[in-house]
């Protein structure tokens, strides 16, 4: 079952980025996930399947968006 990502979620990856940080902010979702490193602000685009496999867990969940606003 696919993991539900929301814009603004902060996730922890199993491997550290070369800058030393393992926390990433979700910037775009879909078949590919665009993420920004919280240590050096590098932006990467990875396939969803690769992100789901190498993710340890959520550090911070963004507030769920509702479509009720007019």
C-alpha positions in Angstrom: 0.0 0.0 0.0 1.5 3.4 -1.0 2.5 5.8 1.7 0.5 9.1 1.9 2.8 12.0 1.5 1.7 15.7 1.9 3.4 18.8 0.9 5.5 20.0 3.9 6.0 16.6 5.5 9.5 16.1 7.0 10.7 12.5 6.6 13.8 10.7 7.9 15.8 8.5 5.5 17.8 5.5 6.3 21.1 6.8 4.8 22.5 10.3 5.5 23.0 12.9 2.8 26.7 13.8 2.3 26.1 17.0 4.3 25.3 14.8 7.4 21.5 15.3 7.5 18.9 12.5 7.1 15.8 14.8 7.2 14.0 15.9 4.0 11.0 18.1 3.3 8.5 16.9 0.7 8.0 19.6 -1.9 6.1 17.6 -4.7 4.3 14.3 -4.8 3.2 12.0 -7.6 5.0 9.2 -9.4 8.2 11.1 -8.4 8.9 12.8 -5.1 10.7 16.1 -4.9 12.5 16.6 -1.6 14.7 19.3 0.0 17.5 18.4 2.4 17.0 20.1 5.7 20.8 20.3 6.2 22.1 22.0 3.0 18.8 22.8 1.1 19.8 20.5 -1.9 16.7 19.5 -3.9 16.4 16.0 -5.4 13.7 14.2 -7.4 13.4 10.5 -6.7 10.9 7.8 -7.8 8.2 7.3 -5.2 9.1 3.6 -4.8 12.7 4.4 -3.9 11.6 7.0 -1.3 9.1 4.6 0.3 11.8 1.9 0.5 14.5 4.1 2.0 12.3 6.1 4.4 12.6 5.4 8.1 9.6 7.4 9.2 7.9 10.8 9.6 9.5 13.5 11.7 6.7 16.0 11.2 3.4 15.6 9.3 1.9 18.6 7.6 -1.6 19.5 8.4 -4.1 17.7 6.1 -5.4 19.9 3.4 -9.2 20.2 3.0 -11.0 21.3 -0.1 -13.8 23.1 1.8 -12.4 26.6 1.4 -14.3 28.8 -1.0 
